[in-house]
Amino acid sequence: MRELGDTGKRSNDTQIWEIMIWQTTKVYVQFKLRFVEQAMSMGEKLKNKLTAELRAQSVRVVDESHLHAGHAGAPKGGESHFHVDIVSESFSGLSRIARQRLVHKILATELTTSVHALSLSTATPTEVRTKSPSDKT
């Protein structure tokens, strides 16, 4: 076995240690990400996921669970009913239904587990700029 030297090659022992350190670091990072994700509210998770997936210019998430307290499907802790406003160039050329399908696809896991109801307002940056104050929907 050769050590680092003139040849620039690593020994087998060095390669094994590098792999072990990489694997340990990878496991730690995965654990840390899961821990941080668990500490986030559902609203923060939705916002982060939509912002990343849609490269959104703006995502506003409003937890409306308190409006549904006591209704069937509304858990005591809330965080089950949301309204989301999204501004993203990813919506260009898509119909209203296609936009909603895209968001539902991105949030498929959340919609089948924690989120009971989701209302959406979607727009492109151009639509936001050209929308008059009386056009509120």
PyMOL commands that set and color helices and strands:
alter all, ss='L'
color gray80, all
select helices_A, chain A and resi 12-39+42-54+65-68+89-91+96-106+108-112+125-130+133-135
alter helices_A, ss='H'
color red, helices_A
select strands_A, chain A and resi 58-63+81-87+117-123
alter strands_A, ss='S'
color yellow, strands_A
deselect
rebuild
show_as cartoon
